[in-house]
Amino acid sequence: MTDRPFYMTQGAEEEVFKSAYRQGLSILLKGPTGCGKTRFVEAMAHDLGRELITVACHEDLTAADLVGRYLLQGGETVWVDGPLTRAVREGAFCYLDEVVEARQDTVVVLHPLADHRRRLPIERIGVTLDAAPGFCLVISYNPGYQSVLKDLKDSTRQRMVAIEMGFPPAAVEARIVAHEARLDRPTADLLVRIGGVIRELRTAGLREVASTRVLIAAGKLISDGVPARTAILAAVTGPLTDDHALTRGLVELVDAYLAGGSA
């Protein structure tokens, strides 16, 4: 058996997830980019002994991409299951990451699976599949990064148990960064302090803030011998913006914290 993916509980999310799973309910994870939603699902799939099938949603994703389609194989036309159908047949977790990026007509395919019916109609082959025991539908999105045109329908939301996720408290986040980046704790603490300050600057024009993911990336560069300033500019501030004025402000902030820190 593989090791459990590293995940530190922040509240009641594990209890709610596992209860929803036992009751055959579908799950909606809400939270900012890079806060640990995917890692959380990986840990839950491990704990519950289910295969995890992940789909990264995008605007060109069609219902056929999820359900399946006919393909030419060896001169014959054969039906090939999509990831959603495979999860339904095999009783796996199907995790649709950033589901609001998918077209609305694609998301509607999920409705009979997400409510009490737990069925997947496949019109192209004229069958309706009952979800195998163990199947669980999990979707996620970032509420802070949606437009009116890319929101989740109420009819979809109300078929889900919602779990709100956020960035971990500083002490927990520092333990995560130290563990994932194999970094000493004082340097992890410093990265988390810088990340926390950048998060407070969101209203200053940043579309996204420094996630736990980018702090871990900076920590990994530092662990590999890259100087702290270079690592932070490359992994934390660089991905956040292309605006020169904002970048200059972020660099000044990082320099100020490094001057007073230990890295």
C-alpha positions, 0 to 999 in steps of 0.5 A: 500500500502506498503512503498517505499523501501528506495532508494536515487537517485544518478543521472538520473537512475530513469528518465531513468528507468521509461522512458524505462519502458514506452517505453517497453524497457528492462533494464540492470543494471551494477554496483559493488556488493552491490551498491544498484541495487536490492534496486533500482529495488524494488523502481522502481517496487513500484513507477510503481505499478508492482509486482517484481519477482526476480531470482538469477542467477547461473551456473546451471540455465536452460531455463526450470527454467525460462520458466517452465516445466512439473511436476507430480502433483496428479498423473497427468503431468501438466505444471507449469510456471517458474518465467519469464513466470509468469511475462510475463503473469501477467505484472510484473517486472522480475529481473534476478540478476547477469545474466552472471552467467546463461548459455549462452543458457539460456540467449538467451531465453530472446532475443525475450522478450527483443526486440520489439517483447516482446514475449516468445515462449514456445516450450514445450507447443507450444505457444507464449505469448505476454507480458502483459501490464506492463511487464518489463525485468530487468537484472543486473551484475557486470562488475568488476567481470566477466571473458571472459567466463562469459560476456554478449553477444553483441546480449543481451546487444544491446537489453537493455537500460543500466544504470550504477550504482556505490557506492553513494557519501560519504555524500549520502552513510552516509545517507543511512548507518545511515538510514538503520542501524539506526545509528548516523551520526558520526558513519555512516560517519566513516564507510563510510570513512573506506569503501572508503579507502578500495575501493582504495586498490582494486589493492592491491589484493582484489577481491571485495571492501567494498560495501554499503551493508557491511557498513550497516551490520556493522552499524546494528551490532554497533546499536545492541551493538557490539563494532565498531571494532568487528563489522567492522572486522566481517561485512566489512573486514572479508568477503573481503578476506581469505588472512592473509597478506591482512587481517592484513593490513585491520585490521591495517587500521581499527584500525588507523581510529578508533583511529582517529574517533568517534566510 
